[in-house]
Amino acid sequence: MKQLTATELETLLNEGKKLNIIDVREVDEVAAGKIPGAVNIPLGLVEFRMHELDKSKEYIMVCRSGARSGRATQFLESYGFDVINMSGGLLAWEGKIE
């Protein structure tokens, strides 16, 4: 499983990179704040919404601590998606929140 740190993700965003970030936390968790531009697909819905994703794109999976996003990363990898888990989750995130 490919991983990157919260600091590495923040650097990519600050460089203006166009990234596809998926936040797999629950809706009420995301309401408290998320990484700018992240799309919320709760972990329990990933299987039912993966048809919305494009296998030609790379996705960065995010959650609170990195555990749920790790499960989502492994699941989507098993279906041929190009995914990266942000290790440490939002607990490690020091960047902007929207």
Secondary structure, 3 states (H helix, E strand, C coil): CEEEEHHHHHHHHHCCCCCEEEECCCHHHHHCCCCCCCEECCHHHHHHHHHHCCCCCEEEEECCCCHHHHHHHHHHHHCCCEEEEEECHHHCCCCCCC
